[in-house]
Each structure stands twice: as C-alpha cells, then as structure tokens.
Amino acid sequence: MSRKYQGLIILNTKSHEGSVDDLVTAVSKELEAEGAKLEKISQLGRRQFAYSSRHLEAGHYVNYVFQGAPDIITKIQDRLRLNGHVHLQHFQRLA
C-alpha cells in the first residue's frame, strides 16, 4: 500500500560551501534511498525565522511530495536527523 506524503524540510546553508541545489539533490537521494518515490520538489527559497533557532536566523525551505509505504516517515526522519544540513523537518500525509 502506497500513500502520498508532503515533507517540508528547512536546510541550513550557513556552513555549506557548495550550491543549494547540491543540498536539495542530496536530501532527495536520501529520501529515495529509504524507498520514497519523488513526485515533485519545490524550492521555496530562503526565509527568515520569526526568532533565532539554534543560532540560525534563516533557512532554505524545500517542499518534497512523494509516495511510500506507511512506515517510511519514521525511516526518513531517523535518516535526516543524522544530516547536519537539515535544520527542521515536517511531514504530512496528503489525501
């Protein structure tokens, strides 16, 4: 059974020397490695936070739409938690 999900991921580009596109493709490869089938990647750009979060004032927002098994979210969250460039992640099941 495959379900459709949306993931909003905020990337920390402060200490990254390459381009933002490299980070976006690296995160998408991590999603695919866990079994997600990516449908759409939307880069929402760099936005300021309402308050400083872990000494960071802004982040690059990326929205991923993908399909996967019901247990894929916990696997993806565990994997992205180890990535130092992922500042925040939020996942939601789409109808």
Secondary structure as GFF3:
##gff-version 3
##sequence-region A 1 95
A	DSSP	beta_strand	3	11	.	.	.	ID=ss1
A	DSSP	alpha_helix	20	33	.	.	.	ID=ss2
A	DSSP	beta_strand	37	48	.	.	.	ID=ss3
A	DSSP	beta_strand	58	68	.	.	.	ID=ss4
A	DSSP	alpha_helix	72	81	.	.	.	ID=ss5
A	DSSP	beta_strand	86	93	.	.	.	ID=ss6
###
